[in-house]
Amino acid sequence: MIISIDGPAGSGKSTVASLLSKKIGFIHFNSGSLYRAITAHLISNDIDVNTLDNSSILENISLEVKFDNTVQHTYVNGVDYTNDLRKPNVSTLTPVVSVNKKVRALVDKTQREIAKNNNLVIDGRDIGSYVFPSAEIKFYLDCDIKERAKRRQKELNNKYSLKDIEKMLFERDEYDKNKKVAPLIIPKNAFIIDSTNLTIEQVVNKMFTHVKQFKLAHN
């Protein structure tokens, strides 16, 4: 069974996906980590992300996901890049890497292979709309950009100003919504939750209630 959680950057997708998965006994799978891990790999090997279409780099990349006590670890060519995924340079270049057709094909193939034998809660920006359009349950988690900026600032240990983070999020939103392939949209039949004025626990409880209602209706 697939439960997808889509939404803009900083809306809390990964946090609530992790908590919801534990609550219902599913594996939490962060799709964005795959793109970030590939980006981190390219950076660590001094590979210009803008040259991917003109090289054979991606043909020699092995992408693997392992779960250690439900904690996701993402490997590229055997190297665990989990601790590098949120570095600013990785965050900056991931959008460029993620629109590459070969990268998308590799990531989508990996995600679908994992989904064949697991019950998953998957968060991302195109999970319910593009990667798993037939997901049994779809959520779209929205949030006011100012609130998202506050959350992201806390996540980054106040290393950046709210103004800078808000600008970064706005630019990422515009980029995601206007991508030619799999743009950020509200998936068909998604249950929409605005988390602006909700606690994490309240969001998770809303999702949990929806999941229970779905299971009752389909048993």
C-alpha positions as CSV (number, residue, x, y, z in Angstrom):
1,M,0.0,0.0,0.0
2,I,1.2,3.5,-0.9
3,I,0.4,6.6,1.1
4,S,1.8,9.7,-0.7
5,I,2.4,13.1,0.9
6,D,3.1,15.9,-1.5
7,G,3.6,19.6,-0.9
8,P,6.0,22.6,-1.2
9,A,9.4,22.8,0.4
10,G,9.3,23.3,4.2
11,S,5.7,22.3,4.6
12,G,6.7,19.5,7.0
13,K,6.3,16.5,4.7
14,S,9.2,14.5,6.0
15,T,8.5,15.1,9.6
16,V,4.8,14.1,9.5
17,A,5.6,11.2,7.1
18,S,8.0,9.8,9.6
19,L,5.5,10.1,12.5
20,L,2.6,8.7,10.5
21,S,4.6,5.7,9.2
22,K,5.5,4.8,12.8
23,K,1.8,5.2,13.9
24,I,0.5,2.8,11.2
25,G,3.5,0.5,11.0
26,F,4.6,1.5,7.5
27,I,8.1,2.3,6.2
28,H,8.8,6.0,5.7
29,F,10.4,6.6,2.3
30,N,11.7,10.1,1.5
31,S,11.9,10.3,-2.3
32,G,13.8,13.6,-2.3
33,S,16.7,11.9,-0.6
34,L,17.4,10.0,-3.7
35,Y,17.8,13.2,-5.8
36,R,19.8,14.8,-3.0
37,A,22.1,11.8,-2.7
38,I,22.8,11.8,-6.4
39,T,23.5,15.6,-6.2
40,A,25.8,15.1,-3.2
41,H,27.7,12.4,-5.1
42,L,28.2,14.7,-8.1
43,I,29.4,17.5,-5.8
44,S,31.8,15.2,-3.9
45,N,33.3,14.0,-7.2
46,D,33.6,17.5,-8.6
47,I,31.2,16.8,-11.5
48,D,29.4,19.7,-13.1
49,V,25.7,19.0,-12.8
50,N,25.1,21.0,-16.0
51,T,27.1,18.5,-18.0
52,L,25.0,15.4,-17.2
53,D,23.3,15.3,-20.6
54,N,26.7,15.3,-22.4
55,S,28.4,12.6,-20.3
56,S,28.1,8.9,-19.3
57,I,28.2,9.7,-15.6
58,L,24.7,8.6,-14.8
59,E,25.2,5.3,-16.6
60,N,27.7,4.4,-14.0
61,I,25.7,5.4,-11.0
62,S,24.3,2.7,-8.6
63,L,21.4,4.0,-6.4
64,E,20.4,2.0,-3.3
65,V,18.2,2.6,-0.3
66,K,18.5,0.7,3.0
67,F,16.4,1.0,6.1
68,D,18.1,0.7,9.5
69,N,15.4,0.4,12.2
70,T,13.1,2.4,9.8
71,V,15.8,5.1,9.3
72,Q,16.4,5.6,5.6
73,H,20.0,5.5,4.3
74,T,20.6,6.4,0.6
75,Y,23.7,5.1,-1.1
76,V,25.3,6.1,-4.4
77,N,28.0,3.7,-5.7
78,G,28.1,2.2,-2.2
79,V,28.7,5.5,-0.4
80,D,26.1,6.5,2.3
81,Y,25.3,10.2,1.7
82,T,22.6,10.4,4.3
83,N,24.4,13.0,6.4
84,D,25.1,15.3,3.4
85,L,21.5,15.6,2.1
86,R,20.6,18.9,3.8
87,K,23.8,20.8,3.1
88,P,23.1,24.2,1.4
89,N,25.1,23.4,-1.7
90,V,23.1,20.1,-2.1
91,S,19.8,21.9,-1.6
92,T,20.8,24.5,-4.2
93,L,21.8,22.1,-6.9
94,T,19.2,19.3,-6.4
95,P,16.5,21.1,-8.4
96,V,18.8,21.2,-11.4
97,V,19.7,17.6,-11.1
98,S,16.1,16.4,-10.4
99,V,14.8,17.6,-13.8
100,N,17.4,15.6,-15.8
101,K,15.5,12.8,-17.6
102,K,18.1,10.1,-16.8
103,V,18.2,11.0,-13.2
104,R,14.4,10.9,-13.0
105,A,14.3,7.5,-14.7
106,L,16.8,6.1,-12.2
107,V,15.0,7.5,-9.2
108,D,11.6,6.5,-10.4
109,K,12.8,2.9,-11.1
110,T,14.3,2.7,-7.6
111,Q,11.2,4.0,-5.9
112,R,8.9,1.6,-7.8
113,E,11.1,-1.4,-7.0
114,I,11.0,-0.6,-3.3
115,A,7.2,-0.1,-3.4
116,K,6.6,-3.6,-4.9
117,N,7.3,-5.4,-1.6
118,N,6.7,-2.7,1.1
119,N,3.9,-0.7,2.6
120,L,5.2,2.9,2.3
121,V,4.5,6.4,3.4
122,I,6.3,8.4,0.7
123,D,6.8,12.2,0.8
124,G,7.9,14.4,-2.1
125,R,6.7,16.9,-4.7
126,D,5.3,14.6,-7.4
127,I,4.6,11.3,-5.6
128,G,0.8,11.3,-5.9
129,S,0.6,13.1,-9.2
130,Y,3.4,11.5,-11.2
131,V,5.4,8.7,-9.5
132,F,2.5,6.8,-7.9
133,P,-0.7,8.3,-9.4
134,S,-2.6,5.2,-8.3
135,A,-1.5,5.5,-4.6
136,E,-4.4,4.4,-2.4
137,I,-4.2,7.4,-0.1
138,K,-2.9,10.8,-1.2
139,F,-2.2,13.9,1.0
140,Y,-1.2,17.4,0.0
141,L,0.4,19.3,2.8
142,D,0.3,23.0,2.4
143,C,1.6,25.9,4.6
144,D,2.0,29.6,4.5
145,I,5.5,30.6,3.2
146,K,6.3,32.7,6.2
147,E,5.6,29.8,8.6
148,R,7.6,27.5,6.4
149,A,10.5,30.0,6.5
150,K,10.4,30.0,10.3
151,R,10.5,26.2,10.4
152,R,13.3,25.9,8.0
153,Q,15.3,28.5,9.9
154,K,15.0,26.4,13.0
155,E,16.0,23.3,11.1
156,L,19.1,25.1,9.9
157,N,20.0,26.3,13.5
158,N,19.3,29.9,12.7
159,K,22.3,30.1,10.3
160,Y,20.3,32.2,7.8
161,S,17.9,35.1,8.1
162,L,14.2,34.7,7.7
163,K,14.2,37.0,4.7
164,D,16.9,34.9,2.9
165,I,15.1,31.6,3.7
166,E,11.7,33.0,2.5
167,K,13.3,34.2,-0.7
168,M,14.9,30.7,-1.2
169,L,11.5,29.0,-0.6
170,F,9.7,31.4,-2.9
171,E,12.2,30.7,-5.7
172,R,12.0,26.9,-5.1
173,D,8.1,27.1,-5.2
174,E,8.2,28.9,-8.5
175,Y,10.7,26.5,-9.9
176,D,8.7,23.4,-8.7
177,K,5.4,24.7,-9.9
178,N,6.7,25.6,-13.4
179,K,8.8,22.5,-14.2
180,K,8.0,21.0,-17.6
181,V,8.1,17.5,-16.2
182,A,6.1,16.6,-13.1
183,P,5.5,20.1,-11.7
184,L,4.3,20.5,-8.1
185,I,0.5,20.3,-8.2
186,I,-2.3,19.0,-5.9
187,P,-2.7,15.4,-6.9
188,K,-6.1,14.2,-8.0
189,N,-8.2,12.9,-5.1
190,A,-5.7,14.2,-2.5
191,F,-6.8,15.1,1.0
192,I,-5.5,18.6,1.5
193,I,-4.2,19.8,4.9
194,D,-3.0,23.3,5.6
195,S,-0.5,23.0,8.5
196,T,0.1,26.8,9.0
197,N,-1.7,26.9,12.3
198,L,-1.5,23.3,13.3
199,T,1.0,21.4,15.4
200,I,2.9,18.4,14.0
201,E,0.8,16.2,16.2
202,Q,-2.5,17.7,14.9
203,V,-1.4,17.2,11.3
204,V,-0.4,13.6,12.0
205,N,-3.7,12.9,13.8
206,K,-5.7,14.3,10.8
207,M,-3.8,12.0,8.5
208,F,-4.2,9.0,10.9
209,T,-7.9,9.5,11.1
210,H,-8.1,9.7,7.3
211,V,-6.1,6.5,6.9
212,K,-8.4,4.7,9.4
213,Q,-11.5,5.9,7.6
214,F,-10.1,4.7,4.3
215,K,-9.3,1.2,5.7
216,L,-12.7,0.9,7.2
217,A,-14.3,1.8,3.9
218,H,-12.2,-0.6,1.9
219,N,-12.3,-3.7,4.2
